[in-house]
Amino acid sequence: MKSQNAGRDDARHEGRAHTSSASSGAAQASAGQAGAARQASAAARQAAVVHFENVGLRYGMGPEVLRDLTFSIEPGSFQFLTGPSGAGKTTLMRLILLALKPTRGFISVFGQDVSHISGEALTGLRRRMGVVFQDFRLLDHLTTYENVALPLRVQGREEATYRSEVVELLRWVGLGERMHVLPPVLSGGEKQRAAIARALIVRPEMLLADEPTGNVDPGLGRRLLRLFIELNRLGTSVLIATHDLQLMDQVDARRLVLGEGRLHIYD
Ligand SMILES: Nc1ncnc2c1ncn2[C@@H]1O[C@H](COP(=O)(O)OP(=O)(O)OP(=O)(O)O)[C@@H](O)[C@H]1O
């Protein structure tokens, strides 16, 4: 009896041992797969221009404006960011620009985790981005030409090395005749084009533009869109926030759609 039981116990034991060795093999395999997946996701994060993982943002004690955002912007990609007014497009842009910190989640920009980044490193990352703000942010005491040339001056370049480049870009955006006037005398559309030229002049690795065609007529909007596409062809990743369906319909590009705090992606 005993031996039989013992035998059964042994068998059970062997059975358990077998199961446990199988499950430890499976566990190792799945740990290996998880490790490989982690490595692959770290590599993807490293390669992305922007990577968000479960990012949430609330202003003060208010409700979460953005919830569980997980997405990447790849090098050399072109995408629109859209959604109803108040959906959080500007907020998302400000997170990418590192002008806001997320309330939760993880953000990396140009492969760098930005949660504990120094002020100096942050300035270095921002210099790699061109930004067109909704309110233009031109300096009123500088001429249109000087506003557009400013990022190059900040880089320490001599005027002789960039003058013709700035003039050519200003002509391209239709401001050839408005180069020497101050922003307060420019129309809304002219200010917008000056702001776009200032963002493009440094050939940024990433361009972020918040409603960049909001103040121009459809013809000029198409021309500006061509400029963004050309910049993208030269390798810049482009993210354009817009409500303008007609503008989006002109390009077969990825759409990031914000609604009720969530992001839906249409490739
Ligand atoms: N500084 C702030 N403090 C508190 N709430 C804010 C602040 N900035 C934005 N919000 C709120 O966050 C939400 C998202 O605003 P955001 O400006 O990002 O939306 P949007 O999609 O860019 O809107 P629009 O298309 O009208 O420009 C809105 O409810 C807005 O009221």
Residues whose N, C-alpha, C, O or C-beta is under 5 A from the ligand:
A	BS01	LIG	Y59 V65 P84 S85 G86 A87 G88 K89 T90 T91
